[in-house]
Amino acid sequence: MSQQASSTDESAALVARVQRGDQAAFTALFTRHRGDVARLIQRMIGPQKNEVEDLVQDVFLQVHRSINDFRSEARFSTWLYRITVNVVLMNRRALKSRPKYTDEAQAAPAEDHAPLPDAQAARNQRVRAFYSLLENLSEKKRQVFVLHELEGVSPQEISEIVDAPVLTVRTRLFYARKELAELLLGEPCLAALASGFERSKRSRGEPAGDE
């Protein structure tokens, strides 16, 4: 049995115990999947946001409330990612509806101004620039891009997570890549990433109608 299959079976066993009222099993489920949920949230909202831990708690609160609705025919990780994507989407919509402050000191959290090594500072700049570009994508395109390109989730599983046909997922992914590749050209610090995108597109034979 593969490691992934074994992990899936262990999660399914924990879910079954939670559904029977075993709270210790829920704690174990949280411990097992918390890191994956936090990583996905971080990648969906960007590295400069401070809401990750609050959103992790929101996700597992929703999991606890809905666990009896989970059916064993589905993979728990797919179901969990669906909840995570929805929680992040609701959070982003709420943030967009809030008034924006013009006072930068009010709008931005305090930062540690200790000097960073040049390599780390350059990396942080690239990360901030990349996530800033991701904000230009529509929510649906950004979701599938993060899930596929950053999390390594297959289009088939993404279709279950976002409740859309596989062809629709592939289409969103194609246009997300296309739009992001164009945006990368305007960011000198991401030139290497832009070149990597071009090589990746050629290896996939893009443009292609079903992507």
N, C-alpha and C positions, 0 to 999 in steps of 0.2 A: 504494500500500500504506500502511495506517495505521501510526502510530508503534508502537502496541501490537503489531500483527501483525509488524512488522519486528523488534521486541524479542524476540517469541516465536520467530521464525525464527532469530535469532542465538543464543538460549539453546539451541534444539534442535541447532544446529550445534556448539556447544560441548559439549553432552552427548554427541553422537556421537563427537567427538574424545576426550573423557574415556574413553568405553567402548572406544576403541582404544588406551588406555594413555597418552594425552597429558596429563602432569601440569601442563604450563603452561596447558592448557585448563581444568583444574580450578581453578587459581588465578584465572583470568579469570572463571570461573563464580562463585566465591566473592566476588570483587570486585563483580561485577554485582548479586548478590542479597543480599549481607550486610546492607545498609541496610534492605531490606524485612523480612528475617527479624528483625533487631534491633528494628525498630519494632513488629512484631506481638508479639514476646515482651514488650516493654515494656508494651504495651497489655493483654496477658493477665495479667501478674503485678503490674502497678501501678508507679507512679513511684518509690516509696520502696525498691524492692528492688535489691540489688547484684549479682544473679546473671545479669544480661543477657548479659554477654560470655561467661561460662562456658557458658550455654545456647546461645548462637550457635555456639560451638565444638562442643558436643554435637550440634547439628543437622547441621553440615557433616561431622562425623565419621560420622554415620549416613548422610548423603548419599554420602560416599565409599565406605562399605561396601556400599551398596545400589544404586549407580548402574547396575550392569549389569542390575538388575531393572526399570529404567525402560523403558517402551515408548512409542514416539513417537506413538501414537494419543492419548495424554493430553498435557495442557499441563504443562510442567515446573513452572511456578509453582504449579499445583494440587497436584502431587505434593510439592513442597517445603513448601507450607503444611501438608499433611497430616502430614509428618514433624515440622514445627515444633509443631503442635498436640499431637501425641503426646508429644514431648519435654517440653513445658511441663506436660502432664497428669501425666506420671510424676514430674516435679520437685515439683509441688504435692502429690501424694500422699505423696511421701517427706517433705516438710516437715511435713505434718499428722501423720505417724507419729512425729515426733521429740518428746521431752519439751519442754514449754514452761517457760521460766524465769520466775520471779516477780521476779527482780532486773532492773529495767528497763535498768540499765546494761549487763548482760550480754546482754540480748535485742536491744537496739537498737544500730545502728552509730553511731559518733560523727558529729555533725553540725557543720557550719560555722555558728557562731552570729553571724556578721557580720550586722548589720541589713539587711533588704531594703527597697527602696522599697515604699510602701503598696500600690500596684497589683500589684506582683509578689507580695507576701506574700498579698494577697487571692486572686490567681489560684492560687497554690500551695495555699491552703486549700481552694478549690473543687475542684481536681484531687484532693487527698487525700480529700475528702469523697465525691466521685463514685466513686472506685475502692473506697472503703470500702463504699459501697452495692452495688457490683457483686459484692462478696464474699458478699452475701446470696443471690445467685442460685445455682442448681445449676450444676455444671460444664457440663452440656450446654447449658443456656440461656445461660450466660455466654459460652461459645464462639461460639455463633451470633450473639449480640448484638455481640460485639467484631468478628467477621469481617464482619458486614453493616453495622452502624451506624458503626463506627470505621474499618474497612478498606475498605468499599465493595464487598465481594464479593457477587455475586448469590446468591440462594437455590439456584439450579441448581448453581453451582460449589461452594457450601458443602456441598451434599449429597454431592459427590464427596470433599471434604476430610474430612468427619466420617463418611462411609460410612452415610448415612441417606437415606430417600426425601425428595424435595423437600417433600412435604406435611408430613412430620415436622419438617423444618427450619422451615417456615413456622409450624407450631404452636408450636414452641419459641420462635421469635422473637416471636410474638404474646404469649405468656405472660411472656417476659422483659421486653418493653416494659411490659406491664400491671403487673407486680410492681415494676419500677423506677419507674414513674410514681407508684405509691402510696408508695414509699419516699422519693421526692424531696419529697413534701409535708412530711416531717418535718425537712428540711434547709433552714433559712432562706437559707443562702448559695447554694443552688442553685435559688432560686425562679424565676429567669429560664429555667433549663433545664427546670423542670417545666412552665412555660407553653409552651415550645417543643414539649415532648412532646405536650401537649394539642392544639396546632395541627396537629402532624404526624399525630396519631391521627384528627382530624376530616378532614384532607385525604385520608387513606387510607380513610375511611368505616368505621373500627373502632367497635365490635367486629364482626368478620366471621368466619364459621365456618371459612374456609380459610386464615386467617392464623395 
